[in-house]
Each structure stands twice: as structure tokens, then as C-alpha cells.
């Protein structure tokens, strides 16, 4: 039962909703409903937030029903009417996924805010942008930070649309696989639990774990961006670059070498992301090839889902705290920005604006570079929306911050 314990708050919500439906159907009397509600309230007060108790019960559902029956008498024996553990589990997991996704969405908001604020702060900190791990064009560390603000904003928008979709259909009342002959009003159950209505196919409801797969997919997407963040910062920390003033609250010293400081938090973040990304693949394999209807394989989804959500929330919190403490060595960045002829594209485009055909301008700048003729950086010359122009970086970052205020 211990691996199900995190679902207790949702189990209690589900039981209360089902009691309302049972009462409306005339299965339990008003007196019995009062007794059941009192029993559920007592269990909530005694156990939510506490460690999982030792029990011989097979699972959390059996444990709770037994305890309710002890407290409410024969009314507790009616609690399981017109439902199965199959639709219970499907509903519990959907409720948990919705809450977990909401928490993750809030964390992504924090990340968008943290990176947008730093994008404004660093918009004039000139730095070389890279392609193929080579210096390619001039930009700023603000432009770099905005890359992550945009990524986490996009992830949050997708996550919010998923939450809306998950709230449409409630699995409770689907029974073991085909519903029930007892005329429970499933619309009551759905409304009590915050869904738009009941699910439309009991077999799909008890078989599917689509919302878990979808949430793990989003956790994996977020982890990929966090992994890129870690990889970027670790590259910036390398001795030949020295671009970063790494906050030592997120690092350690070397046990042997007094000249070294280790960027532990980013190395650990890079590694921890792998566990989140692999969870999505593990979930795919868990449900791959399972026939329609509930199968015990699906029990393995619970611990996988829970630990992945907890890890994702922890990592996003770490990233938000870290980016707020990060700073850069402007002088080293300017030195780096003079390397690699990264102003070449701007020089070529200046010729194009003066009337030179692009291919001729490309050749002229290429020839000049081969003779050692570098071009000065001028990131203010970028003109297009979304470019590395400092004013454009600030404009977009301020837009992201304004959206967060409107959504608050």
C-alpha cells in the first residue's frame, strides 16, 4: 500500500463524490451519508500528511473501505456500490495528474519569470552565440536567457491545454470494465470532482493511462531544456572561457585541488534529467501491447508517475533559484565576442542593404575574413522580430512578464 499512499487525498475526494451520487440514487440514506462523511473527515484528519500505516490491506482502497466501515458501520459496506477498483484507480490517477500538472505549470511560470528578468538584466552583455559548437554570431546573455524563458513558456502553454482536456471526462462510474446496472448518476460524480462530465466509454476509461503518458512527455520535454541549460552553463564555466561567475551556493570545492570549484548543481541537474526523460520511455513500454481492460501491469505506473513528478518539481525549483544567482564576467565575454569573426553576417547584410547581391556580399566578406579582416560587433543593428537586438530582447521579456501578471 505504501506506493499508493500519495493518492490518499484524492481517494478521499473520490469517496465523498461517490457518497453524494449514492445518496442521490437512494442507495444510502441521509443518516448513512452523514456517517460516511464523518468517517471520511476523521480519516483525513488522522492520516493525510502522515506516514503510511502498517496494514495487511491489499491496497489503499481496501484499507480505506475497512476503516470507513469500522467508523460508520453498515453504511461503509455500501461504499463500493456501482464501482470497481479499476475505475477508482483511473480516476485517482487522473486527479493526481491534474494537480501535479498544475504544480508543474506554476513552477514553469516561475522559470519564465526568472529567465525573463535576467534577460532584461543581461540584454547588453555582449556574447558570442553558437551553432555547431562554434562561435557564429553576436548576441547577448540576455538573448540566451530569453531562449529558456521562451522554451518554458511554450511548455507551460501546452501543459495548460492538456489540463483543460483532462478535466473534460471523469472515469468514475465506469465500473470494472463496462459500467454498472445500478443507475448511479455519473454527472454528479463528475461535477463533484471538477470534471465537465462523465467519460463516454467505460472500456477506454479503465484501460487507458493516456494522461500519465502525456504528463510524462511534458516532464521529459522540460527536462530536455533543463539539460541544455546545464550543458550551456557547464561549457561557460570551462577554464578557457571563464564567462560565468558561478554561485558557490550551488557548487563545492575540490577535496584535493585548491584551485578548483566544482559546478555540482548543474552537473547533477544534467544527470537527474536523464531519469525524467527515461520515465517517459519506461511508461511507453509498460503499456505497450496491453490488451483492452484493466491489467495488473498498470499498477507499475503509480510509483513511476509519482517519483517523476517529484523529481520534475525539484529540478524546476533548482533551476529557478540558480538562474537568479548566476552572473557573468562581462570582460571575458567581450574578449570572446571578438573571436571567430562573428560580426561577419552583419557585415555581409550591411553590403546587401547597400545594394550588393547577397552571394556577392557573402564572397566579399569571406575574402576579407581570409585576410584577417574582422568586423566590429554591432548587435543593435539586428532588425527582425525575435532577434538578438538588446531592445528586442527586452521587449519580448517584458511581454512574457506581462503575460504572467495577467495570468496571476
C-alpha positions as a Python dict, from the first residue, in 0.01 Angstrom:
ca = {
    (1, 'X'): (0, 0, 0),
    (2, 'X'): (293, 233, 59),
    (3, 'X'): (340, 305, -311),
    (4, 'X'): (-27, 418, -328),
    (5, 'X'): (-14, 636, -17),
    (6, 'X'): (47, 959, -210),
    (7, 'X'): (-303, 912, -355),
    (8, 'X'): (-485, 930, -19),
    (9, 'X'): (-608, 1292, -57),
    (10, 'X'): (-753, 1207, -397),
    (11, 'X'): (-905, 883, -266),
    (12, 'X'): (-1090, 1083, -2),
    (13, 'X'): (-1219, 1330, -262),
    (14, 'X'): (-1337, 1042, -476),
    (15, 'X'): (-1515, 871, -186),
    (16, 'X'): (-1700, 1191, -95),
    (17, 'X'): (-1814, 1238, -454),
    (18, 'X'): (-1932, 879, -474),
    (19, 'X'): (-2123, 913, -146),
    (20, 'X'): (-2312, 1210, -295),
    (21, 'X'): (-2403, 1001, -600),
    (22, 'X'): (-2506, 703, -386),
    (23, 'X'): (-2728, 928, -178),
    (24, 'X'): (-2887, 1081, -487),
    (25, 'X'): (-2958, 730, -619),
    (26, 'X'): (-3122, 627, -292),
    (27, 'X'): (-2853, 369, -215),
    (28, 'X'): (-2757, 537, 113),
    (29, 'X'): (-2990, 730, 340),
    (30, 'X'): (-2929, 1080, 473),
    (31, 'X'): (-2826, 933, 806),
    (32, 'X'): (-2583, 695, 636),
    (33, 'X'): (-2443, 977, 426),
    (34, 'X'): (-2377, 1179, 742),
    (35, 'X'): (-2199, 882, 898),
    (36, 'X'): (-1989, 822, 587),
    (37, 'X'): (-1892, 1188, 559),
    (38, 'X'): (-1793, 1196, 926),
    (39, 'X'): (-1582, 882, 884),
    (40, 'X'): (-1404, 1025, 579),
    (41, 'X'): (-1341, 1356, 759),
    (42, 'X'): (-1192, 1172, 1054),
    (43, 'X'): (-963, 965, 832),
    (44, 'X'): (-848, 1281, 656),
    (45, 'X'): (-765, 1449, 986),
    (46, 'X'): (-582, 1143, 1118),
    (47, 'X'): (-386, 1027, 815),
    (48, 'X'): (-334, 1292, 543),
    (49, 'X'): (21, 1417, 576),
    (50, 'X'): (122, 1126, 798),
    (51, 'X'): (337, 823, 706),
    (52, 'X'): (170, 520, 558),
    (53, 'X'): (48, 295, 842),
    (54, 'X'): (137, -70, 867),
    (55, 'X'): (-158, -275, 748),
    (56, 'X'): (-235, -614, 596),
    (57, 'X'): (-473, -443, 350),
    (58, 'X'): (-410, -522, -15),
    (59, 'X'): (-419, -159, -123),
    (60, 'X'): (-527, 187, -18),
    (61, 'X'): (-883, 129, -142),
    (62, 'X'): (-936, -181, 72),
    (63, 'X'): (-770, -15, 372),
    (64, 'X'): (-993, 292, 346),
    (65, 'X'): (-1315, 95, 298),
    (66, 'X'): (-1233, -121, 601),
    (67, 'X'): (-1162, 185, 814),
    (68, 'X'): (-1479, 362, 699),
    (69, 'X'): (-1684, 54, 784),
    (70, 'X'): (-1529, 44, 1130),
    (71, 'X'): (-1628, 407, 1184),
    (72, 'X'): (-1964, 423, 1000),
    (73, 'X'): (-2096, 70, 1049),
    (74, 'X'): (-2305, -96, 780),
    (75, 'X'): (-2310, 224, 574),
    (76, 'X'): (-1944, 157, 498),
    (77, 'X'): (-2040, -174, 337),
    (78, 'X'): (-2236, 20, 75),
    (79, 'X'): (-1943, 244, -20),
    (80, 'X'): (-1822, 27, -307),
    (81, 'X'): (-2163, 2, -474),
    (82, 'X'): (-2166, 58, -853),
    (83, 'X'): (-1795, 87, -894),
    (84, 'X'): (-1473, -112, -914),
    (85, 'X'): (-1119, -52, -807),
    (86, 'X'): (-1050, -23, -1179),
    (87, 'X'): (-1247, 299, -1225),
    (88, 'X'): (-1131, 419, -883),
    (89, 'X'): (-766, 391, -981),
    (90, 'X'): (-822, 553, -1318),
    (91, 'X'): (-997, 846, -1151),
    (92, 'X'): (-744, 884, -871),
    (93, 'X'): (-457, 893, -1115),
    (94, 'X'): (-634, 1146, -1334),
    (95, 'X'): (-698, 1370, -1034),
    (96, 'X'): (-334, 1339, -930),
    (97, 'X'): (-211, 1413, -1282),
    (98, 'X'): (-424, 1729, -1298),
    (99, 'X'): (-291, 1854, -965),
    (100, 'X'): (68, 1759, -1049),
    (101, 'X'): (46, 1931, -1386),
    (102, 'X'): (-95, 2241, -1220),
    (103, 'X'): (201, 2249, -979),
    (104, 'X'): (444, 2196, -1265),
    (105, 'X'): (274, 2475, -1459),
    (106, 'X'): (325, 2707, -1161),
    (107, 'X'): (691, 2609, -1149),
    (108, 'X'): (724, 2681, -1520),
    (109, 'X'): (575, 3024, -1455),
    (110, 'X'): (849, 3082, -1200),
    (111, 'X'): (1110, 2977, -1455),
    (112, 'X'): (967, 3207, -1722),
    (113, 'X'): (975, 3494, -1474),
    (114, 'X'): (1330, 3422, -1356),
    (115, 'X'): (1472, 3390, -1708),
    (116, 'X'): (1276, 3692, -1839),
    (117, 'X'): (1402, 3912, -1558),
    (118, 'X'): (1759, 3804, -1625),
    (119, 'X'): (1708, 3853, -1999),
    (120, 'X'): (1634, 4219, -1930),
    (121, 'X'): (1927, 4246, -1687),
    (122, 'X'): (2172, 4086, -1932),
    (123, 'X'): (2038, 4228, -2259),
    (124, 'X'): (2351, 4439, -2314),
    (125, 'X'): (2603, 4176, -2202),
    (126, 'X'): (2752, 4101, -2543),
    (127, 'X'): (2837, 3734, -2604),
    (128, 'X'): (2901, 3502, -2897),
    (129, 'X'): (2606, 3284, -2997),
    (130, 'X'): (2700, 2940, -3126),
    (131, 'X'): (2600, 2690, -3391),
    (132, 'X'): (2772, 2353, -3428),
    (133, 'X'): (2952, 2439, -3101),
    (134, 'X'): (3139, 2720, -3281),
    (135, 'X'): (3115, 3096, -3239),
    (136, 'X'): (2867, 3206, -3503),
    (137, 'X'): (2708, 3548, -3445),
    (138, 'X'): (2698, 3825, -3188),
    (139, 'X'): (2426, 3824, -2927),
    (140, 'X'): (2389, 3878, -2555),
    (141, 'X'): (2348, 3672, -2244),
    (142, 'X'): (2003, 3829, -2218),
    (143, 'X'): (1918, 3681, -2557),
    (144, 'X'): (2050, 3347, -2429),
    (145, 'X'): (1835, 3368, -2115),
    (146, 'X'): (1531, 3455, -2323),
    (147, 'X'): (1581, 3128, -2514),
    (148, 'X'): (1489, 2944, -2191),
    (149, 'X'): (1207, 3180, -2100),
    (150, 'X'): (1054, 3108, -2441),
    (151, 'X'): (1104, 2732, -2403),
    (152, 'X'): (939, 2709, -2061),
    (153, 'X'): (660, 2944, -2168),
    (154, 'X'): (584, 2715, -2463),
    (155, 'X'): (589, 2406, -2239),
    (156, 'X'): (352, 2569, -1992),
    (157, 'X'): (105, 2666, -2265),
    (158, 'X'): (92, 2307, -2389),
    (159, 'X'): (56, 2179, -2033),
    (160, 'X'): (-237, 2412, -1967),
    (161, 'X'): (-418, 2287, -2277),
    (162, 'X'): (-362, 1929, -2158),
    (163, 'X'): (-510, 2009, -1816),
    (164, 'X'): (-820, 2150, -1985),
    (165, 'X'): (-856, 1831, -2188),
    (166, 'X'): (-806, 1604, -1885),
    (167, 'X'): (-1083, 1787, -1698),
    (168, 'X'): (-1340, 1704, -1964),
    (169, 'X'): (-1417, 1341, -1875),
    (170, 'X'): (-1442, 1164, -1538),
    (171, 'X'): (-1369, 788, -1533),
    (172, 'X'): (-1555, 724, -1206),
    (173, 'X'): (-1863, 511, -1263),
    (174, 'X'): (-1706, 311, -1544),
    (175, 'X'): (-1702, 10, -1313),
    (176, 'X'): (-1471, -282, -1371),
    (177, 'X'): (-1490, -256, -1749),
    (178, 'X'): (-1849, -199, -1871),
    (179, 'X'): (-2028, 30, -1625),
    (180, 'X'): (-2300, -84, -1382),
    (181, 'X'): (-2664, -184, -1386),
    (182, 'X'): (-2720, 33, -1078),
    (183, 'X'): (-2835, 374, -1205),
    (184, 'X'): (-2573, 597, -1049),
    (185, 'X'): (-2579, 950, -1191),
    (186, 'X'): (-2227, 982, -1324),
    (187, 'X'): (-2282, 1350, -1390),
    (188, 'X'): (-2299, 1403, -1014),
    (189, 'X'): (-1967, 1224, -965),
    (190, 'X'): (-1804, 1427, -1241),
    (191, 'X'): (-1932, 1760, -1109),
    (192, 'X'): (-1825, 1681, -753),
    (193, 'X'): (-1471, 1605, -873),
    (194, 'X'): (-1440, 1907, -1100),
    (195, 'X'): (-1485, 1737, -1438),
    (196, 'X'): (-1708, 1864, -1718),
    (197, 'X'): (-1887, 1529, -1744),
    (198, 'X'): (-1852, 1151, -1730),
    (199, 'X'): (-1627, 962, -1967),
    (200, 'X'): (-1801, 822, -2273),
    (201, 'X'): (-1659, 470, -2289),
    (202, 'X'): (-1604, 258, -1980),
    (203, 'X'): (-1361, 25, -2155),
    (204, 'X'): (-1138, 314, -2259),
    (205, 'X'): (-1159, 470, -1913),
    (206, 'X'): (-1040, 159, -1731),
    (207, 'X'): (-782, 61, -1993),
    (208, 'X'): (-611, 389, -2073),
    (209, 'X'): (-339, 577, -1891),
    (210, 'X'): (-307, 840, -2163),
    (211, 'X'): (-294, 1135, -1925),
    (212, 'X'): (2, 979, -1741),
    (213, 'X'): (188, 929, -2066),
    (214, 'X'): (110, 1285, -2171),
    (215, 'X'): (227, 1435, -1842),
    (216, 'X'): (548, 1230, -1851),
    (217, 'X'): (602, 1352, -2206),
    (218, 'X'): (581, 1712, -2085),
    (219, 'X'): (810, 1638, -1791),
    (220, 'X'): (1055, 1491, -2040),
    (221, 'X'): (1033, 1799, -2263),
    (222, 'X'): (1101, 2027, -1967),
    (223, 'X'): (1392, 1804, -1864),
    (224, 'X'): (1545, 1833, -2211),
    (225, 'X'): (1553, 2212, -2180),
    (226, 'X'): (1690, 2192, -1826),
    (227, 'X'): (1960, 1958, -1954),
    (228, 'X'): (2053, 2210, -2222),
    (229, 'X'): (2069, 2481, -1957),
    (230, 'X'): (2308, 2270, -1751),
    (231, 'X'): (2520, 2189, -2055),
    (232, 'X'): (2540, 2558, -2150),
    (233, 'X'): (2642, 2672, -1803),
    (234, 'X'): (2900, 2394, -1769),
    (235, 'X'): (3052, 2496, -2103),
    (236, 'X'): (3060, 2861, -1996),
    (237, 'X'): (3240, 2753, -1676),
    (238, 'X'): (3530, 2588, -1858),
    (239, 'X'): (3867, 2743, -1778),
    (240, 'X'): (3940, 2868, -2134),
    (241, 'X'): (3607, 3055, -2136),
    (242, 'X'): (3560, 3174, -1778),
    (243, 'X'): (3240, 3351, -1877),
    (244, 'X'): (3047, 3262, -1562),
    (245, 'X'): (3074, 3377, -1204),
    (246, 'X'): (2938, 3051, -1071),
    (247, 'X'): (2738, 3091, -746),
    (248, 'X'): (2912, 2870, -494),
    (249, 'X'): (2589, 2801, -306),
    (250, 'X'): (2536, 2563, -598),
    (251, 'X'): (2887, 2413, -605),
    (252, 'X'): (3167, 2269, -396),
    (253, 'X'): (3541, 2296, -370),
    (254, 'X'): (3774, 2017, -469),
    (255, 'X'): (3885, 1779, -193),
    (256, 'X'): (4240, 1778, -334),
    (257, 'X'): (4291, 2072, -570),
    (258, 'X'): (4267, 2416, -406),
    (259, 'X'): (4246, 2588, -745),
    (260, 'X'): (3915, 2426, -839),
    (261, 'X'): (3549, 2495, -773),
    (262, 'X'): (3308, 2233, -898),
    (263, 'X'): (2972, 2331, -1056),
    (264, 'X'): (2797, 2040, -885),
    (265, 'X'): (2437, 2159, -910),
    (266, 'X'): (2449, 2186, -1288),
    (267, 'X'): (2625, 1852, -1325),
    (268, 'X'): (2365, 1689, -1101),
    (269, 'X'): (2083, 1862, -1289),
    (270, 'X'): (2220, 1732, -1618),
    (271, 'X'): (2224, 1379, -1476),
    (272, 'X'): (1888, 1397, -1298),
    (273, 'X'): (1719, 1500, -1621),
    (274, 'X'): (1804, 1157, -1759),
    (275, 'X'): (1581, 987, -1503),
    (276, 'X'): (1285, 1203, -1606),
    (277, 'X'): (1345, 1151, -1976),
    (278, 'X'): (1375, 775, -1929),
    (279, 'X'): (1047, 766, -1731),
    (280, 'X'): (852, 855, -2043),
    (281, 'X'): (1013, 567, -2230),
    (282, 'X'): (953, 332, -1937),
    (283, 'X'): (585, 426, -1936),
    (284, 'X'): (561, 355, -2308),
    (285, 'X'): (699, 6, -2253),
    (286, 'X'): (473, -56, -1951),
    (287, 'X'): (156, -3, -2152),
    (288, 'X'): (286, -131, -2486),
    (289, 'X'): (84, -431, -2602),
    (290, 'X'): (-152, -449, -2305),
    (291, 'X'): (-498, -573, -2415),
    (292, 'X'): (-816, -373, -2352),
    (293, 'X'): (-944, -376, -1997),
    (294, 'X'): (-757, -337, -1671),
    (295, 'X'): (-433, -533, -1642),
    (296, 'X'): (-210, -555, -1338),
    (297, 'X'): (80, -414, -1539),
    (298, 'X'): (-81, -74, -1490),
    (299, 'X'): (-3, -87, -1117),
    (300, 'X'): (359, -12, -1210),
    (301, 'X'): (255, 329, -1343),
    (302, 'X'): (193, 469, -994),
    (303, 'X'): (546, 479, -846),
    (304, 'X'): (689, 579, -1183),
    (305, 'X'): (449, 871, -1211),
    (306, 'X'): (495, 985, -852),
    (307, 'X'): (875, 988, -848),
    (308, 'X'): (893, 1157, -1190),
    (309, 'X'): (658, 1436, -1085),
    (310, 'X'): (851, 1492, -761),
    (311, 'X'): (1181, 1497, -948),
    (312, 'X'): (1048, 1739, -1209),
    (313, 'X'): (919, 1980, -944),
    (314, 'X'): (1250, 1963, -760),
    (315, 'X'): (1456, 2029, -1074),
    (316, 'X'): (1249, 2324, -1192),
    (317, 'X'): (1274, 2479, -845),
    (318, 'X'): (1652, 2435, -851),
    (319, 'X'): (1681, 2593, -1195),
    (320, 'X'): (1477, 2899, -1094),
    (321, 'X'): (1689, 2953, -782),
    (322, 'X'): (2011, 2901, -976),
    (323, 'X'): (1942, 3141, -1261),
    (324, 'X'): (1859, 3413, -1007),
    (325, 'X'): (2204, 3371, -851),
    (326, 'X'): (2405, 3343, -1174),
    (327, 'X'): (2621, 3627, -1307),
    (328, 'X'): (2870, 3674, -1589),
    (329, 'X'): (3220, 3808, -1643),
    (330, 'X'): (3148, 4085, -1893),
    (331, 'X'): (3513, 4140, -1979),
    (332, 'X'): (3577, 3775, -2065),
    (333, 'X'): (3259, 3767, -2274),
    (334, 'X'): (3366, 4074, -2472),
    (335, 'X'): (3704, 3916, -2537),
    (336, 'X'): (3530, 3602, -2662),
    (337, 'X'): (3297, 3808, -2879),
    (338, 'X'): (3596, 3944, -3069),
    (339, 'X'): (3698, 3592, -3170),
    (340, 'X'): (3574, 3389, -3463),
    (341, 'X'): (3480, 3685, -3683),
    (342, 'X'): (3126, 3663, -3552),
    (343, 'X'): (3034, 4002, -3698),
    (344, 'X'): (3069, 3860, -4049),
    (345, 'X'): (2696, 3807, -4108),
    (346, 'X'): (2614, 4161, -4002),
    (347, 'X'): (2890, 4292, -4231),
    (348, 'X'): (2751, 4089, -4520),
    (349, 'X'): (2396, 4213, -4457),
    (350, 'X'): (2521, 4573, -4447),
    (351, 'X'): (2652, 4526, -4801),
    (352, 'X'): (2317, 4375, -4905),
    (353, 'X'): (2133, 4678, -4768),
    (354, 'X'): (2367, 4896, -4977),
    (355, 'X'): (2259, 4709, -5292),
    (356, 'X'): (2515, 4427, -5325),
    (357, 'X'): (2358, 4091, -5422),
    (358, 'X'): (2372, 3854, -5128),
    (359, 'X'): (2600, 3595, -5291),
    (360, 'X'): (2847, 3868, -5394),
    (361, 'X'): (2835, 4017, -5045),
    (362, 'X'): (2893, 3673, -4893),
    (363, 'X'): (3204, 3625, -5111),
    (364, 'X'): (3340, 3971, -5038),
    (365, 'X'): (3312, 3928, -4660),
    (366, 'X'): (3454, 3576, -4683),
    (367, 'X'): (3755, 3706, -4878),
    (368, 'X'): (3807, 3987, -4628),
    (369, 'X'): (3798, 3744, -4337),
    (370, 'X'): (4052, 3517, -4501),
    (371, 'X'): (4288, 3814, -4497),
    (372, 'X'): (4233, 3863, -4126),
    (373, 'X'): (3982, 4147, -4163),
    (374, 'X'): (3744, 4112, -3865),
    (375, 'X'): (3427, 4313, -3821),
    (376, 'X'): (3322, 4506, -3515),
    (377, 'X'): (3024, 4380, -3318),
    (378, 'X'): (2704, 4574, -3358),
    (379, 'X'): (2415, 4375, -3216),
    (380, 'X'): (2199, 4688, -3220),
    (381, 'X'): (2184, 4650, -3599),
    (382, 'X'): (1957, 4347, -3584),
    (383, 'X'): (1616, 4443, -3720),
    (384, 'X'): (1384, 4143, -3715),
    (385, 'X'): (1130, 4040, -3451),
    (386, 'X'): (1281, 3787, -3212),
    (387, 'X'): (1637, 3890, -3296),
    (388, 'X'): (1930, 3941, -3058),
    (389, 'X'): (1893, 4319, -3067),
    (390, 'X'): (1901, 4427, -2699),
    (391, 'X'): (1584, 4632, -2726),
    (392, 'X'): (1405, 4336, -2886),
    (393, 'X'): (1525, 4104, -2610),
    (394, 'X'): (1387, 4343, -2350),
    (395, 'X'): (1059, 4388, -2540),
    (396, 'X'): (991, 4014, -2556),
    (397, 'X'): (1099, 3956, -2196),
    (398, 'X'): (866, 4233, -2079),
    (399, 'X'): (584, 4077, -2281),
    (400, 'X'): (642, 3742, -2108),
    (401, 'X'): (639, 3912, -1767),
    (402, 'X'): (321, 4098, -1856),
    (403, 'X'): (153, 3769, -1952),
    (404, 'X'): (246, 3625, -1614),
    (405, 'X'): (88, 3921, -1437),
    (406, 'X'): (-231, 3876, -1637),
    (407, 'X'): (-243, 3506, -1552),
    (408, 'X'): (-174, 3562, -1182),
}
